[in-house]
Amino acid sequence: MMHDTYSSEQVTDLVSSIVRSFRAGGSREDGCYTLEQVAERTGFALSSLKKDCRAGRIEHTQYGDARGMTPSQLAKFLERLRVGGDLHQAVPAADDMAEARRATRRSSASRAGRSAAA
């Protein structure tokens, strides 16, 4: 079940659990996890992780076409989500949505006026 907000304690527990599961999988503290591993263990969609890495919204490690995350990058990423982060910057805020609706109505009214005049 997804919550809109999490307590600091819940996020700390989640981060600790994820990092422990990576270490239990035989990874070293300074190792790098593939995005597939990150997606599998965090439950985030692989396609979203890849898209956000390409867009520069997630700090990650890249070598050629391969992308991954170190434990510290993963911890920073999860911590940033706890405090809001900027991953959802592409989703307009409520004020932006209201402005977009007004612009659409103005555009539609303008087109309707031109059609009636013709």
Beta strands, then each sheet from edge to edge (+ up, - down):
strand 1: 33-34
strand 2: 61-63
strand 3: 66-69
sheet 1: 1+ 3- 2+
end
